[in-house]
Amino acid sequence: MNKFGLLLLLAPILLASCGEKETAASQVSASKPTEAQNQTPTQAQAMIVETFAVREVSIPNIIELPGRVEPVRQAEVRARVDGIVQERLYEEGTDVKAGQPLFSIDPRELRASLAQVKASLQRAEATAANAGALVERYRPLVAEKAISQQEFDSAIAASREADANIAQIEAEIEAANLQLGYTIVRAPIDGRARRAQVTEGALVSAAGATLMTRIEQLDPVYVTVAQASSEVLKVRRAVADGTIDIDQNGKTKVQLYFGDDTPYSNSGFVDFFDFSVNETTGTVNLRAEFPNPDKILLPGEFVKAKFYVGTRQGGISVPQSAVQISATTASVYVVDGQGKVAVKPVELGPMDAGHWIIKRGLQAGEKVIISNLQKLRPGQPVRDKAQKAGQ
C-alpha cells in the first residue's frame, strides 16, 4: 500500500478525535459562569449621575421687559438769529460744559443794527435835554403869569415824552446786544455734543429755529419700558393676597442686560410709574434710572431689563446646567420611581444667579439630573452619585 492510501485510511480516525476534544472544551467552558453574568442587567447598565432635589423656596419675582436707553436730559441747540455760520467751535462727539461756545454766526449785520439804535439814543437824549431846559425856562414865567399854564403843561409833557423815548431806545439797545450775543451759539447744558447739523457757510434762521446740534446728558441715564396692563394687574393682585412680598424700602431694583445677554455692571431703581394706560397699545410705561459713569449705555440702545418686584413664596428654581433648551421647548431629566431617566417638559421663567426659575412642570421632591446629560436616554437606569451601591 502506498503513502496516499494510508492517509485515506487514517483520516476518519483523526477527525473523530478532534471533535471529541472540542466537545469537552465547550462543556468545561459552560460549567464556569463569567463575572459579567453574575451581575443583574440594571447593575451592569446604571449610569452614575448627580441630582438636584427640587424644593419650594422663596424666589425673586422677576419681570423681564425690553427697553430703550434715554438721556436724562437732552437739549436741542437751535439758531436764535438769522445769519451765515462762520465756524464750528467744538469737536463733535465730545463732552461740553454749559456756556461753552459751539458755533459762531456772522455778526456784522447785527452790529450795524446795534450802532443804528445807539445813534437813535443819542438823538433822543438831545431832544430830552432840550425839553427839560424848556421846562426850566417856563417855570418862573408861569409864576409871573408871563405864559399860560397850558403852555407850561405842554412843555412838561414834551419833556416826559422825551425821557420815555430814551428808555425805549435803551431797551432796544439791550435787545440788540442780546441778538448780537446770540451770534455765538453756546451750550445750554453740560453733556455730550452730537454731530453738527449745519456746516460753515450755511444760512440759519431764527424764525425757522434751525437745528444746529443736540446735547445729551449720559450720566445718569433712563431706561423706559412698556408693560402690559394685564400683567400689572396680576402683580397688584399677587401683592394684595400675599403671594408677593414687596420690599419695605419701596424701591424696585432693576438689572440691565445688553443684546448679547451680558449684564450691565451697575443696577438701577424704578423712579417713575405712569398711572395711565396707553389707549393704542394697552401698556403702562415704567422708567428706571441707572448710573453711567463710563458712558457705556448709549441713547437709543435696546436693552433687556429685569425688574425685581419683591419675592414670591413657594417658587421652584433649578441650576442652569439641568435645563435643555430647543427652538420651541425646554425640558429636564428627572429620576423616576424606578430609578430610570424620564423627560419632563418645563415652562421657564427668567434666570437669576445661575438658576432658571420654573413656572410649570416640576414639583417639590423630584430629583433633577444635572450631570452627563448628553449621555442619557429616556428609560435608562441611573444611580445618584450620593447613593451607595446596592441601595
Secondary structure, DSSP 8 states (H G I E B T S, - for coil): --HHHHHHHHHHHHHHHHHHHHHHHHHHHHTS--HHHHS-HHHHH-EEE-EEE---EEEEEEEEEEEEEEEEEEEEEE--S-EEEEEE-S-TTSEE-TT-EEEEE--HHHHHHHHHHHHHHHHHHHHHHHHHHHHHHHHHHHHTTSS-HHHHHHHHHHHHHHHHHHHHHHHHHHHHHHHHHTTEEE-SSSEEE---SS-TT-EE-TTTT-EEEEEEEEEEEEEEEEEEHHHHHHHHHHHHTTSEE--TT---EEEEE-TTS-B-SS-EEEEEE--S--TTT-EEEEEEEE--TT--S-TT-EEEEEEEEEEEEEEEEEEGGG-EE-SS-EEEEEE-TTSBEEEEEEEEEEEETTEEEEEES--TT-EEE-S-GGG--TT-BEEETTS-TT-
